[in-house]
Amino acid sequence: MAKRRSSRPHPPADPHQQREAEKYLNPISSREFILDTLTKYRAPISFDELATLLALTDESDLIALQRRLLAMVRDGQLVRNRNEAFCVVNQSDLITGRVIGHPEGFGFVRPDEGGDDLYLYAKEMRTLFHGDRVIVRVNCRDRRGRLEGAVVDILERNTHSIVGRLAQESGVGFVMPDNKRLTHDIVIPSDRLAGATHGQIVVAEITDQPTSRTPPIGRIVEVLGDHMAAGMETSIAIRTHELPVEWPDAVLAEIATLSAEVPETAKDGRVDLRQLPLVTIDGADARDFDDAVYCEKKPKGWKLLVCIADVSAYVRPDTALDAEAQTRGNSVYFPDRVIPMLPELLSNGLCSLNPQVDRLCMTAELYINAEGKVTRTRFYEAVMCSQARLTYDQVGAMLIDGDGELCAQHAALLPHLHQLYQLYQVLHTARMARGAIDFDTVETKFEFNAQGRIAAIVPVVRHDAHRLIEECMLVANVAAARQFIRKRIPALFRIHDAPREDKLTDLREFLAQLALRLPGEAKPTAADYAQLLVEVQDRPDRRMIQTVLLRSMQQAMYSAENLGHFGLAFEAYTHFTSPIRRYPDLIVHRLIKHLLIDGTAATSPYALNKLHHISEHCSGTERRADEATRDAEGWLKCEFMQDKLGQQFDGTITSVNSFGLFVELDAVFVDGLVHITTLDNDYYHFDPIGYRLHGERTGKVYRLGDRLRVQVAAVNLDDHKIDFVPVVKPHTKRQPAPASHPRPAPAPRPVPTASPAPAASAASKKAKARKRRRKRKSTPATDSE
């Protein structure tokens, strides 16, 4: 008798079944297979129907499927409609992305898969905060050609607390966010004020997210203090960008077992470098010392040792300390304090290469020939003892200025420092020959008084001592990247992609207006950029050209895929030299140690997909740190300028927009806005290619890099804005606009017969002025204007 066939469906085999079995104890259908199944179904499908299609009946399988579907909805792969049915996000109609808020109330969605941003009207932004992750439907294109979107679903809320000033009306509080991209005021009921008073800076936790009908509601969880209190700018930036400050209890428990000194057992099996005159060279205000260097002359060149603190010896994978370090991603350096990636016991103690104490390190031993080429590389674990903690200025004084007192004080180290300086000159020459781009930018630092108030903004003077250490770090980073390429092991790279085609088109149009040309045709290299910088170094507009070149380039980031470093002209580059303050460097150290035990890609502790996740996360934390420090610095600059209202300064136009000019002041290194309405009484047209505003009637041109004298008109501490107005030159008289129709000539004034010449001269001047105005109106502006 033939067996009766079961009516249970038999779905096709999941091609990713083996992978899922390796990852999960109770594997179910992969995301790819679920998406393929839903695509073929061609309609929204309920949970029960999908489980039937996938032949899942066991309770544990159903629970796992439910979790997977919710995760796919969260990640924007699926959308769940009002009937609780699931359907695939059609990328042609529905787009998943991150919200970018605008201070004016509207916003944009940046698609996860790349492409053009979608515009969101203020009405769509009522339910959203900046940073939320959403699914939007593409509606149409507006008159400006922008894609318009409508929110279908909110996948992930990004804002859970905000920092701002508290205002009170009729017993109800409103927190106005300090972050101007957050346009919702948070309603605080009277019983949730936690003792905060009107005008104070507070942290509010959002308990109810905004809807189309109701504003966000929250409660006060922390009172930071009064407005304009010393150090308030950093506290606001920390809370606004949600930077981790406190150490979790699990981390504190782990470091409690560490001693202040390196145990003898930890030194076993390492190369002993304690007798070498290794030194650290850092800024005068540095507190943690990542790197130490030593140079020795050889018959065919030099041997360079770059010793880096061995953080991986203390921060082990799958520990609370490692998890917290990855969450932070990097240390954040504010003008008045540092938020470290690692606890102080490590960052300033065990992992800091302090002088005259034993420290564990990872060493890059590099042999470099007379042409600056690395001929041999070796990495190994070592133990070292720094012989001196030197500053850039001290090294510069000894090597460049020949300071007798310092040279006598460090006589034992001086021969090796001179050899290091010789090596630097060879490496620098090789860098120029390679075509690396070297922009001439000015860095600044803040100086504070005893009360914690900003006293001055001063430039940081860079000299050869800074560049010496920079070249040593570059050559070590390149050596590490080449190790990964040679061994064909997945790794983290620091990439800087080539400029985009649209940026290059705009750049070439700008240069053409100056009778300049960027070499390299369709795909210019860093050497082509460097060549152009050399060509314009004696031009008065070189700073403007350098700024435009810089803006045409992309931002450097971390990646598991090696795309090279365009700006430094390296085919492969990574970060190996700062594991105290950068998590990617710690990963690189672990991978190098894996290679030291003859590890392979198959046995690597970091699979490619995991490296992709770490690279994206660390690139994000780097951007977060930049934004936080920029906010704090903007606040400090406004505070510094508050007592300078009405004062006049000379400055340089650093940015040109349709609404005005940004000018950086020479003496104080602060920039502010000259709004277009404060310029000469004229209609100004914005030229985005030429980076200039052109007056329609007067022909006056304001261009990037031009010099301008301005007066401080207003300082808004809350908005981090400084407003300037241009200073009108004395004894200048504005000429009236030419009339479109001739006016009747005025009655002639009686002229004394004894002095006809002045009258004739005045009439002649008026005629010439009319002629000049007519010519100016009909002639288009040129760069010579």
C-alpha positions in Angstrom: 0.0 0.0 0.0 1.4 3.4 -1.0 2.2 5.8 1.7 0.0 8.8 2.0 1.8 12.0 1.1 1.9 14.7 3.8 0.1 18.0 3.1 2.9 19.9 4.9 4.6 22.3 2.4 8.1 21.6 1.4 9.8 24.9 0.7 13.0 25.1 -1.4 16.2 24.7 0.6 17.7 27.9 2.1 21.1 28.5 0.4 22.4 30.0 3.6 21.4 27.2 5.9 24.9 26.1 6.7 25.9 29.6 7.7 22.9 30.0 10.0 23.7 26.6 11.6 27.2 27.8 12.4 26.0 31.0 14.0 22.9 29.9 16.0 22.1 27.0 18.2 18.5 27.0 16.9 18.9 28.2 13.3 15.9 29.2 11.1 15.6 30.7 7.7 18.1 33.4 6.8 17.2 37.0 6.1 18.0 36.6 2.4 15.7 33.5 2.1 12.9 35.3 4.0 13.2 38.4 1.7 13.2 36.1 -1.4 10.1 34.3 -0.1 8.2 37.5 0.5 9.3 38.9 -2.9 7.9 35.9 -4.7 4.7 36.0 -2.6 4.0 39.5 -4.1 1.6 40.6 -1.3 1.7 41.5 2.4 1.8 38.3 4.4 0.8 37.6 8.0 3.1 35.9 10.5 1.1 32.6 10.4 1.1 32.5 6.6 4.8 33.1 6.5 5.5 30.4 9.1 3.5 28.0 7.0 5.4 28.9 3.9 8.7 28.3 5.7 7.4 25.0 7.3 8.0 26.2 10.8 5.7 24.7 13.5 7.9 24.2 16.5 7.3 26.8 19.2 11.0 27.7 19.5 11.2 28.2 15.7 8.2 30.4 15.8 9.7 32.6 18.5 13.0 32.8 16.6 11.1 33.8 13.4 9.2 36.5 15.3 12.5 37.9 16.6 14.1 37.8 13.2 11.1 39.6 11.5 11.2 42.3 14.2 14.9 42.8 13.6 14.3 43.0 9.9 11.6 45.7 10.4 14.0 47.6 12.7 16.8 47.4 10.1 14.5 48.6 7.3 14.4 45.4 5.3 10.7 44.8 6.0 7.7 47.0 6.9 4.7 45.9 8.9 1.4 47.4 7.9 -1.7 48.2 10.1 -3.0 44.7 9.6 0.3 43.4 11.2 1.3 41.9 7.8 4.8 42.0 6.5 6.0 43.2 3.2 9.4 43.8 1.5 10.6 47.4 1.4 10.6 48.2 -2.3 13.6 50.4 -2.8 12.0 52.1 -5.8 9.0 53.2 -3.7 10.1 53.0 -0.1 13.5 54.1 1.2 15.1 53.5 4.5 17.4 56.1 5.9 18.5 58.5 8.7 16.7 61.8 9.3 18.8 65.0 9.1 17.0 67.9 10.8 17.3 71.5 9.8 17.0 74.5 12.2 14.2 75.9 10.1 12.0 73.0 10.8 12.2 70.9 7.6 14.5 68.0 7.2 16.0 65.4 4.9 16.4 61.6 4.8 19.8 60.2 3.9 19.2 56.8 2.4 21.1 53.8 3.9 22.0 52.6 0.4 23.3 55.9 -0.8 21.9 58.2 -3.4 20.1 61.6 -3.3 18.7 62.8 0.0 14.9 63.1 0.3 13.3 66.4 1.4 10.9 66.3 4.3 8.4 69.2 4.8 8.0 70.6 8.3 4.7 68.7 8.6 6.6 65.4 8.1 9.1 66.5 10.8 6.4 66.9 13.5 6.8 63.3 14.6 10.6 63.1 14.1 13.9 64.1 15.7 17.2 64.6 14.0 18.9 61.2 13.8 15.8 59.1 13.8 15.7 56.1 11.4 12.7 55.9 9.1 11.1 54.4 6.1 9.8 57.0 3.7 7.8 56.9 0.5 9.0 58.8 -2.5 6.3 61.3 -3.5 7.6 63.4 -6.3 10.2 66.0 -7.2 9.7 69.6 -6.3 10.5 72.6 -8.5 14.1 72.5 -7.5 14.4 68.9 -8.6 14.6 67.5 -5.1 13.0 64.2 -4.2 10.2 64.7 -1.7 9.4 62.0 0.9 6.6 61.1 3.2 7.1 59.1 6.4 5.8 55.6 6.3 7.2 54.2 9.6 9.7 55.2 12.3 12.2 52.3 12.7 14.4 53.7 15.4 14.3 56.6 17.8 17.7 58.3 18.1 16.9 61.1 20.7 16.1 59.9 24.2 17.4 62.9 26.1 18.2 66.5 25.3 20.2 69.3 26.8 18.9 72.9 26.8 17.6 75.9 28.7 14.5 75.6 30.8 11.7 78.2 30.4 8.7 78.2 32.6 5.2 79.6 31.9 2.2 79.1 34.2 4.0 76.3 36.1 4.7 74.3 33.0 8.3 74.0 31.8 9.7 73.9 28.3 13.2 72.8 27.5 14.6 74.5 24.4 17.3 72.1 22.9 20.8 73.5 22.6 21.2 71.4 19.4 19.5 73.5 16.7 18.8 70.5 14.6 16.3 69.5 17.3 13.4 71.9 16.6 10.9 70.5 19.2 10.6 72.1 22.6 10.2 69.4 25.3 7.2 69.9 27.5 8.0 69.4 31.2 5.0 69.0 33.5 5.2 70.9 36.8 5.7 67.7 38.8 8.7 66.6 36.8 10.9 69.7 37.1 13.1 68.2 39.8 13.8 71.5 41.4 15.1 73.2 38.2 14.4 76.9 37.8 13.8 79.2 34.9 16.9 79.8 32.7 19.0 76.9 34.0 20.7 74.4 31.7 19.2 71.0 32.2 19.1 67.5 30.8 15.6 66.2 30.0 14.7 62.6 29.4 12.0 62.2 26.8 9.2 60.0 28.1 6.8 60.5 25.2 8.0 60.9 21.7 6.3 63.5 19.4 3.3 62.6 17.4 1.5 64.5 14.6 -0.8 65.9 17.3 1.2 66.2 20.5 4.7 67.6 21.3 7.4 65.5 23.0 7.0 65.3 26.8 9.8 64.7 29.3 11.2 65.0 32.7 14.3 66.7 34.2 16.9 64.2 35.1 19.9 66.5 35.7 20.5 70.2 36.4 23.9 71.2 34.9 23.9 74.7 36.3 23.3 78.3 35.4 23.8 79.7 31.9 27.3 80.8 31.1 28.9 79.1 34.1 32.6 78.1 33.6 32.9 74.8 31.8 29.2 74.7 30.9 30.1 74.5 27.2 31.8 71.2 27.5 29.0 69.8 29.8 26.4 70.7 27.2 28.4 69.2 24.3 28.9 65.9 26.3 25.2 65.5 27.0 24.0 66.8 23.6 26.1 64.2 21.8 25.5 61.5 24.4 29.2 60.9 25.0 29.8 58.1 27.6 31.5 59.6 30.7 30.9 57.3 33.6 32.6 53.9 33.7 30.2 50.9 34.2 30.6 48.9 37.4 31.8 45.9 35.4 34.7 47.9 34.0 35.7 49.2 37.4 35.7 45.7 38.8 38.0 44.5 36.0 40.6 47.3 36.4 40.5 46.9 40.2 42.7 43.8 39.7 45.4 45.7 37.9 48.4 47.1 39.7 50.1 50.5 39.0 53.3 48.8 37.8 53.9 46.2 35.1 54.2 42.8 36.8 57.5 40.9 36.1 55.6 37.9 34.7 54.1 40.1 32.0 57.6 40.9 30.7 58.5 37.3 30.0 59.1 36.3 26.4 59.3 39.9 25.2 62.2 41.6 23.4 64.1 43.7 26.0 64.6 47.3 24.8 65.2 48.9 28.2 68.8 49.7 27.4 68.0 51.7 24.3 67.6 55.5 24.5 64.0 55.5 23.5 62.2 58.9 24.1 58.7 60.2 23.8 58.1 63.5 22.0 54.7 65.2 22.5 53.0 68.5 23.2 53.7 70.2 26.4 50.2 69.6 27.7 50.0 65.9 26.7 49.1 63.5 29.5 49.2 60.1 27.8 52.1 59.0 25.7 51.3 56.4 23.0 54.6 56.3 21.2 58.4 56.3 21.7 61.1 56.4 19.0 64.7 55.5 18.5 66.9 55.9 15.5 70.3 54.4 14.7 72.5 55.0 11.6 73.3 52.0 9.5 75.7 51.6 6.5 72.9 51.6 4.0 70.5 54.0 5.9 68.8 53.9 9.3 67.1 51.5 11.7 64.0 53.1 13.2 62.1 51.7 16.2 58.6 52.9 16.7 57.4 51.6 20.1 53.7 51.8 20.7 52.0 51.2 24.1 50.7 47.6 24.2 47.1 48.3 25.2 46.0 44.8 23.9 48.0 43.2 26.7 45.5 44.7 29.2 42.3 45.2 27.2 41.2 41.7 26.2 38.4 40.8 23.8 35.0 39.9 25.2 35.5 41.8 28.4 33.6 44.7 29.8 36.6 47.0 29.3 36.8 46.1 25.6 33.1 46.5 25.1 33.2 50.0 26.7 36.3 51.0 24.7 34.5 50.0 21.5 31.4 51.9 22.5 33.4 55.0 23.0 35.5 54.4 19.9 38.0 57.1 20.7 39.0 59.7 23.3 37.4 63.1 23.0 39.6 66.1 23.5 37.8 69.3 24.6 39.6 72.5 25.2 39.3 72.1 29.0 39.2 68.4 29.6 39.5 64.9 28.0 37.0 62.1 27.9 39.3 59.1 27.6 38.6 55.8 25.7 40.3 53.9 28.6 40.2 54.4 32.4 42.9 56.7 33.7 44.7 53.8 35.4 45.5 52.6 31.8 45.5 55.8 29.7 47.7 57.8 32.0 49.3 54.8 33.9 50.0 51.3 32.7 49.6 52.0 29.0 51.3 55.4 29.0 55.0 55.4 28.1 56.0 57.5 31.1 59.8 58.2 31.6 62.0 55.9 33.7 59.4 53.1 34.2 59.1 49.8 32.5 56.2 49.5 30.0 54.9 46.8 27.6 55.0 47.8 24.0 54.4 46.7 20.4 57.4 47.6 18.3 57.8 48.3 14.6 61.4 47.8 13.6 62.0 49.5 10.2 65.1 49.6 8.1 65.1 52.6 5.7 67.5 53.3 3.0 69.1 56.6 1.8 66.1 57.2 -0.5 63.6 56.9 2.3 62.3 53.5 1.2 61.5 50.9 3.8 63.5 47.8 2.9 62.8 45.5 5.9 60.1 45.4 8.6 59.6 43.4 11.7 56.9 43.6 14.4 57.3 42.2 17.9 56.2 42.4 21.5 58.8 44.2 23.7 59.4 45.8 27.1 60.9 49.3 27.1 61.8 52.1 29.4 61.5 55.7 28.1 64.7 57.7 28.9 63.1 61.1 28.6 59.7 62.8 28.1 60.5 65.6 25.5 58.3 68.2 24.1 58.1 69.4 20.5 59.5 72.8 21.5 62.4 71.2 23.4 63.4 69.0 20.4 63.0 72.0 18.0 65.2 74.1 20.3 68.0 71.4 20.3 67.9 70.3 16.7 67.0 73.5 14.9 68.1 76.3 17.2 71.0 74.5 18.9 69.9 75.5 22.4 73.1 75.0 24.5 71.5 74.5 27.8 69.0 71.9 26.5 71.7 70.2 24.5 73.9 69.8 27.6 71.0 68.5 29.6 70.2 65.8 27.1 73.7 65.1 25.8 73.4 61.4 26.0 70.3 61.5 23.8 71.4 64.2 21.3 73.3 61.9 18.9 70.3 59.7 18.3 68.0 62.8 18.0 70.3 64.1 15.3 70.2 60.8 13.5 66.4 60.9 13.8 66.4 64.4 12.3 68.5 63.2 9.4 66.1 60.4 8.8 63.1 62.8 8.9 64.7 65.0 6.2 65.0 61.9 3.9 61.4 60.8 4.7 60.1 64.3 4.1 61.9 64.4 0.7 60.4 61.0 -0.2 57.0 62.3 0.8 57.3 65.3 -1.5 58.5 63.0 -4.3 55.6 60.7 -3.7 53.2 63.6 -4.1 51.5 63.6 -0.7 49.3 66.7 -0.2 50.5 69.1 2.5 48.0 71.8 3.2 49.2 74.9 5.1 46.6 75.2 7.8 46.6 77.1 11.1 45.7 75.2 14.3 44.6 77.0 17.4 44.3 76.3 21.1 42.4 77.9 24.0 44.1 79.4 27.0 42.1 79.7 30.3 42.4 81.9 33.3 42.3 80.8 36.9 38.5 81.1 37.0 38.1 78.7 34.0 37.2 81.5 31.6 38.7 81.7 28.2 41.6 84.2 28.2 43.0 83.9 24.6 42.9 81.9 21.4 46.5 81.4 20.2 47.9 79.6 17.1 49.8 76.4 17.5 53.2 76.9 15.8 54.3 73.8 14.0 57.9 73.1 13.2 60.2 70.2 12.2 59.9 68.5 15.5 56.2 68.0 14.9 56.8 66.8 11.4 59.6 64.5 12.6 57.2 62.5 14.8 54.5 62.6 12.1 56.8 61.0 9.5 57.8 58.3 12.0 54.1 57.5 12.7 53.3 57.5 9.0 56.0 55.0 8.1 54.9 52.7 11.0 51.2 52.8 9.9 52.1 52.0 6.3 54.3 49.1 7.4 51.4 47.6 9.4 49.0 48.0 6.5 51.5 46.3 4.2 51.7 43.3 6.6 48.0 42.8 6.3 48.1 43.0 2.5 51.0 40.6 2.2 49.5 38.0 4.6 46.0 38.5 2.9 44.3 38.9 6.3 41.1 41.0 6.8 42.0 44.2 8.7 40.9 47.7 9.4 42.3 50.3 7.1 42.3 54.1 7.2 41.0 55.1 3.8 40.7 58.4 2.0 38.9 57.9 -1.3 39.6 60.0 -4.4 37.5 63.1 -5.0 34.0 62.6 -6.5 33.5 63.4 -10.2 31.0 66.2 -9.4 33.5 67.8 -7.0 36.2 67.6 -9.6 34.0 69.3 -12.2 33.2 72.2 -9.9 36.9 72.5 -9.0 38.0 72.6 -12.6 35.4 75.3 -13.4 36.7 77.3 -10.5 40.3 77.0 -11.5 39.5 77.9 -15.1 38.2 81.3 -13.9 41.7 81.9 -12.5 43.5 80.6 -15.6 44.6 77.5 -13.7 44.4 73.9 -14.5 44.4 70.7 -12.3 46.6 68.1 -13.9 45.6 64.5 -14.1 42.7 64.7 -16.5 39.7 62.6 -15.4 41.4 61.0 -12.4 43.9 63.4 -10.7 46.2 62.0 -8.1 47.5 63.5 -4.9 50.7 64.4 -6.8 48.5 66.5 -9.2 47.0 68.4 -6.2 50.5 68.9 -4.7 51.9 70.2 -8.0 49.1 72.8 -8.2 49.8 73.9 -4.7 53.4 74.5 -5.6 52.4 76.5 -8.6 50.2 78.9 -6.6 52.4 79.2 -3.5 53.5 82.7 -4.5 50.1 84.0 -5.6 48.2 86.4 -3.3 45.1 84.2 -3.6 46.9 80.9 -2.7 44.9 80.6 0.5 41.6 80.7 -1.4 42.8 78.1 -3.9 44.0 75.9 -1.1 40.6 76.1 0.6 38.8 75.1 -2.6 41.2 72.2 -3.2 40.6 71.0 0.4 36.8 71.2 0.0 36.9 69.1 -3.2 38.3 66.1 -1.3 36.4 63.4 0.6 36.5 62.7 4.3 38.9 60.1 5.6 37.3 57.1 7.5 37.8 53.6 8.6 37.0 50.6 6.4 37.5 46.9 6.2 38.2 47.3 2.5 41.5 48.8 1.4 40.9 51.8 -0.9 44.2 53.5 -0.3 44.8 57.0 1.1 44.5 59.6 -1.5 45.8 62.6 0.5 48.9 60.8 1.8 49.4 59.0 -1.5 49.6 55.6 0.1 48.2 52.4 -1.6 47.5 51.0 1.9 47.3 52.7 5.2 46.1 51.9 8.7 46.2 53.3 12.2 48.7 51.5 14.5 50.2 54.2 16.6 47.5 55.4 19.1 45.7 52.5 20.8 45.3 54.5 24.0 42.9 56.9 22.3 41.6 55.0 19.1 39.8 51.7 19.1 40.8 50.8 15.5 44.5 50.9 16.6 43.7 48.4 19.3 42.2 46.1 16.7 45.2 46.5 14.5 47.5 45.5 17.4 45.5 42.3 18.0 45.7 41.4 14.3 49.4 41.9 14.2 49.8 39.7 17.3 47.7 37.1 15.4 50.2 37.3 12.5 53.1 36.9 15.0 51.8 33.4 15.9 51.5 32.6 12.2 47.8 33.1 12.2 45.8 33.1 8.9 42.7 34.7 7.6 40.7 31.5 8.4 41.8 31.6 12.1 41.6 35.4 12.5 39.6 36.6 15.5 37.9 39.2 13.3 35.8 38.1 10.3 35.3 40.5 7.5 31.7 41.3 8.4 32.7 42.1 12.0 35.4 44.4 10.8 32.9 46.2 8.6 30.7 46.8 11.7 33.6 48.1 13.8 34.8 50.4 11.0 31.4 52.0 10.5 30.9 52.4 14.3 34.4 54.0 14.8 33.9 56.3 11.8 30.7 57.4 13.5 32.2 57.9 16.9 35.0 60.0 15.3 32.4 62.2 13.6 30.5 62.5 16.9 33.7 63.6 18.7 34.4 66.2 16.0 30.9 67.6 16.3 31.0 67.7 20.1 34.3 69.5 20.2 33.2 71.9 17.5 30.1 72.8 19.5 32.2 73.5 22.7 34.7 75.5 20.7 31.9 77.6 19.1 30.5 78.4 22.5 33.9 79.4 23.8 34.5 81.7 20.8 31.2 83.4 21.4 32.1 83.9 25.1 35.5 85.3 24.1 33.9 87.8 21.8 31.1 89.0 24.1 33.2 92.0 25.4 34.3 93.0 22.0 31.1 94.3 20.6 31.7 97.4 18.4 35.4 96.6 18.0 36.9 96.4 14.5 39.1 93.7 13.1 40.8 92.7 9.8 39.9 89.3 8.5 39.7 86.9 5.6 36.6 85.6 3.9 36.7 81.8 4.6 33.3 80.9 3.2 30.8 82.4 0.7 27.1 81.4 0.7 23.9 82.7 -0.8 23.1 84.4 2.6 26.4 86.1 3.2 30.1 85.7 4.0 32.0 84.0 6.9 35.0 86.0 7.9 37.9 84.8 10.1 39.5 87.5 12.2 43.3 87.7 12.0 44.1 88.5 15.6 41.8 86.2 17.5 41.1 83.3 15.0 37.3 83.6 15.4 34.9 83.5 12.5 31.5 85.1 12.1 28.8 85.9 9.6 28.5 89.0 7.5 24.9 88.7 6.4 24.1 89.7 2.9 21.7 92.4 4.1 24.6 94.3 5.7 26.6 94.5 2.4 26.5 97.5 0.1 23.0 98.6 -0.9 22.8 96.3 -3.9 21.4 93.0 -5.3 24.0 90.3 -4.8 24.2 87.1 -6.9 25.8 84.0 -5.5 28.2 82.1 -7.7 28.8 78.7 -6.1 31.5 77.7 -8.7 33.5 80.9 -8.2 32.8 81.1 -4.4 31.8 84.7 -4.6 28.9 87.2 -4.3 28.6 89.7 -7.2 26.8 93.0 -6.9 24.4 93.6 -9.7 24.4 97.4 -9.7 27.8 98.3 -8.2 29.8 95.4 -9.6 31.3 94.8 -6.2 32.6 91.3 -5.7 33.2 89.5 -2.4 35.2 86.4 -3.0 36.6 83.5 -0.9 40.0 84.6 0.4 39.4 88.3 0.0 40.4 90.6 2.9 37.7 92.5 4.7 37.6 94.8 7.7 34.6 94.2 9.9 33.0 95.3 13.1 31.5 93.0 15.7 27.8 93.6 15.7 26.2 90.8 17.8 27.1 87.7 19.7 24.5 85.0 20.4 25.8 82.5 22.9 22.7 80.3 22.7 23.0 79.9 18.9 26.8 79.9 18.9 26.7 82.8 16.3 28.7 85.9 15.9 27.6 88.6 13.5 29.9 91.1 11.8 29.1 94.1 9.6 31.6 95.4 7.0 33.3 98.7 8.0 32.6 101.3 5.4 35.7 103.2 4.4 35.6 106.9 5.5 34.9 109.7 3.0 33.2 107.4 0.6 29.9 108.6 -0.9 27.5 106.1 -2.5 26.4 107.1 -6.0 22.7 106.9 -6.7 21.4 104.2 -9.0 21.0 105.3 -12.6 17.4 106.2 -13.5 15.6 104.0 -16.1 14.1 107.2 -17.7 15.8 110.5 -18.0 14.7 113.1 -15.5 14.1 116.8 -16.4 17.2 118.8 -15.9 17.1 120.9 -12.7 17.1 124.6 -13.0 20.6 126.0 -13.2 21.9 127.6 -10.1 23.3 131.0 -10.3 27.1 130.8 -10.5 29.3 133.7 -9.5 31.1 135.1 -12.5 34.3 135.5 -10.6 34.7 131.7 -10.3 33.3 129.7 -13.2 35.8 126.9 -13.0 34.4 125.1 -10.0 30.9 125.0 -11.6 32.3 123.6 -14.8 34.3 121.1 -12.9 31.3 119.9 -10.9 29.2 119.4 -14.1 32.0 117.5 -15.7 32.4 115.2 -12.6 28.6 114.5 -12.7 28.7 113.6 -16.3 31.6 111.3 -15.8 29.9 109.7 -12.9 26.8 109.0 -14.9 28.9 107.5 -17.7 30.7 105.2 -15.2 27.5 104.0 -13.7 26.0 103.2 -17.2 29.2 101.3 -18.1 29.2 99.4 -14.8 25.6 98.3 -15.2 26.1 96.9 -18.7 29.4 95.2 -18.1 29.4 91.8 -16.3 31.7 91.3 -13.4 35.1 89.6 -13.9 37.6 88.1 -11.5 39.7 91.3 -11.8 36.9 93.1 -10.1 
